[in-house]
Every structure is written in structure tokens, then in C-alpha cells.
Amino acid sequence: MSSMNNNSNINTTSNPTHSTHYPELEQLRDIHLPDPIGWWPPSLALLTVLIIGAILLMLLALLSLRAYRRGALKRAALKELQVIQQAHQTGKKNAYDALNAVAALLRRTCLSRFPRASVAQLTGEAWLTFLDNAYDPSGRANPFRAGAGRALESLRYRTVDASNTEKSTEKSALPGLFEITEKWIKRTC
């Protein structure tokens, strides 16, 4: 053990960095690192990215809201058309009432979708032309003027107690009218 004590004494006394040999070392202080860089205030680049991101997020939200609102009209009109079809198929609505309900649905949908001034006054052939133009602006398809939609134009001349031949005409026109009305709603709304 005595040899260890001697070695420890020797090491401390022979250490060249000991304060007795270099008095300047006592004047040195520990190295202090600067505080870490904080996240606030942000740099100009970060502010730019945040502002652009916020603008894009707001734009996306507005476009999504607009698409949802526009789709709301389509969803409501298709749901009402389905209710009319089911009521007709179950016998709750006769052909004349179902035809009137489809005509009213188309009119309300157009008033919601298009400017009132361009829709409200239309009747007869002008109404069917408007529906065809809204369905296919190129004018190649005329499902209302030349197809089952023709029943809508003749509807205003019918009465509730129409003859049996007119009622059979209404019944035969209804499946086609339901189909083109559904396609019209899906394309234009």
C-alpha cells in the first residue's frame, strides 16, 4: 500500500498542468455555449411558407365547401326523384301525379341551379329546349324534346280525369322520364 501512496503523490506533484507550475490556468473560465436558437421569432422563409400554407388551406376549404354545397342539390334532387319513383311503383301516386311531381322537381332544381330570370318564365317547347341544352350544350342529345321528356310538355293540357289512353301514355312515358331526369340531375347539378 505504501507504494500506491507514493505513486499518487508522485502523480500529483509531477503533473505539468498543476496550478503551481501554470498560474494562468487559474484565470481561465469554463466554456459556456450560447442558448439554443428559439423557434420564435420565425425566419422570413418560415413565415412565407406558413402564410402560403394557410392561404392554400383556406382555398382548399372553400373549394371543398363549394363542391359539397353543389352536391347537396344533386343529392336532394336524386333522393326526391327516388321517392317519386317508389311512390309510383307502390301505387301511392298514379301516373299523372308522378308526372306532375317530376315536372315540379325539374322546375325547382333548375330554379336552384340556374339564374331565376332564365328559367322561371319558360314553358312548353322553350322549357324542353332549356332542359335539353342544360343536359347537352352541344345540342346532340334531345331527351326532352324528342324522347320521353315530351310528356312534360303535354302535361299542362291534361286534366286529372283524362281518358284511359292518355293514362296509358303517361304510364309508358314514366320509366323513360325517370331515367332521363336522373341523368339530367347527375349531369347538370
Stockholm file with secondary structure:
# STOCKHOLM 1.0

chainA/1-189         MSSMNNNSNINTTSNPTHSTHYPELEQLRDIHLPDPIGWWPPSLALLTVLIIGAILLMLLALLSLRAYRRGALKRAALKELQVIQQAHQTGKKNAYDALNAVAALLRRTCLSRFPRASVAQLTGEAWLTFLDNAYDPSGRANPFRAGAGRALESLRYRTVDASNTEKSTEKSALPGLFEITEKWIKRTC
#=GR chainA/1-189 SS CHHHHHHHHHHHHHCTTSTTTCGGGGGCCCCCCCCCCCSSSCCHHHHHHHHHHHHHHHHHHHHHHHHHHHHHHHHHHHHHHHHHHHHHHTTSSCHHHHHHHHHHHHHHHHHHHSCHHHHTTCCHHHHHHHHHHHHCTTSCCCTTTSSTTHHHHHHTTCCTTCCHHHHHHHHHHHHHHHHHHHHHHHHHC
#=GC SS_cons         CHHHHHHHHHHHHHCTTSTTTCGGGGGCCCCCCCCCCCSSSCCHHHHHHHHHHHHHHHHHHHHHHHHHHHHHHHHHHHHHHHHHHHHHHTTSSCHHHHHHHHHHHHHHHHHHHSCHHHHTTCCHHHHHHHHHHHHCTTSCCCTTTSSTTHHHHHHTTCCTTCCHHHHHHHHHHHHHHHHHHHHHHHHHC
//
